[in-house]
Amino acid sequence: MGFWPNFILAVLATWRITHLLASEDGPADLIMRFRALLGNGLAAKLMDCFQCLSLWVAVPIAFFVSRRPLDLLLTWIALSGAACLLERVGQEPVIIQPVSQPAEGGTDVELLRSETSGFQERFIAGDNAGHHTAGN
């Protein structure tokens, strides 16, 4: 087989293995049990991050596609990147919305809090009458 068929197979294999390890329980819950054995250490955190894990999964698979050192390096990164792109295909799109700007000279507290309490509203308005501090 040529480079491109091998590369496509390698991309699919990288995605499949990474997805299995990062997001699935596996046959007979083997992957889930393996994750439980890892606990909360670095290896366990690696198993939770698709992008990080794809880098490690792509290393041995890159040897399937190319043999020269520079080709191996580029193929390794390309396999991980392609697996990450495939992973994003099935996810909800990220929607970025502009944040409203406060009125000129005003303060937009809604950016900091989802709702304000009565105390916060009085404090923002500068009315702290009725609130006693120590010594009053």
N, C-alpha and C positions, 0 to 999 in steps of 0.2 A: 504494500500500500504506500501511497505517497504521503507527503507532509500534511496536506489539508485533511484527508480522511482520518489520519492519525490524530491530528490536532482536535478535530471535532469530537472524536471518541474520547480523547483525553479531557476535553472541557466537560462533556457529559458525565464522565466518571468522577471528575473532581467535584462537580456540583452534587452528584448523587451521594458520594461518600461523605462529603461535608454536611449535607442536609441530614443524612442518617445520623451522624454523630452529634450534630448540634440541635436537632429539632425533633427527633423521633425516639420512641422507646425501643425500637428494634424488635427482631423476632424473639419471642419468648421473654420480652423485656430485658434482653441482655445489655443493651446500651444504657437503659435506665439503671440497671444494677451497677454497671461499670461507673456511671456518673456518681452514684451514691457512694461507691468505694473511694472515689477521689475526694470526697468531702468538699471543703470550701477553699482549697488551696489554689495555686496558680494554674495547675492543670485543669481543675474544675472550671475556673473562669474562662480558660481557653475553649473549653467545650461549649460554653454558652455564647460565644461570639463567632458568628458565621464567617465574618471577614477574616478574623485572626486564624481561625481553624483552617480556612481554605488555603492560606499560605502554606501551612504544614502539610496538608493533604496533597497539594500540588507538587511538592518536592519530588517524591518518587515517581509520580506520574509524568513529570517533565522528561524523565529519562526514556520514556516510551516514544516521545516525539522527536527528540534531538539528542545528539551525543557530544557536540563541541561545546566547550565551556561557555562561550558568550551566548550561543544559541540556547543552552540550558537555562542560563540566567533569565533571558528574555522570555523564554517559553514558560518558566516557572511563574513569573509575574503575570504573564498573559493568561495563563490557566486560572490563576486565582481571581484576576479581574473579570474574566468571562464568567466564572462561577458566581461571583458577586452580582454581576448584571443579570444572570439568569434568576438568581434568588429574588431580585427586586421586581422581576416581571409579574409575579403573582401577588404582589403586595399592593395595598392601597396607595395611590399617589400622594405625595407630600404637597400640600397646598399652602403656599406662603401668602399671607394677607398683610397689607400694610397696616401699621398701627396708627390710630387716629392721633393727630397732633393736638396738644392742649391749646386753648384759646390764648391769644397773645397776652403775656403777663400773668397767665393763670397757671395752675398746677393740676396736672391730670393724675390724680391719685388712683384712679381705676386701673392704671398700669401696674400698680403695686399690690393692690388688694382686689379680691373679687367682690367684696361687699364691705361697707363701712358700718361700724357700730355708732350709736348715738354719741359716745365719748369722742370717737374719731372725728365725726362731723363737727362737733362743737370745738374741738381742738384745732381743726383745720380753719374754721371760721374765726378763731382767735377768742372764742368765748369759753374761758375756763372758770367762770363764776359758778359757784355752787360746788366746786371741787375743792376740798380742803387738803392742804399739805401739812406735813408735820410742823408743829409749832403754831398753827393758827387756831 
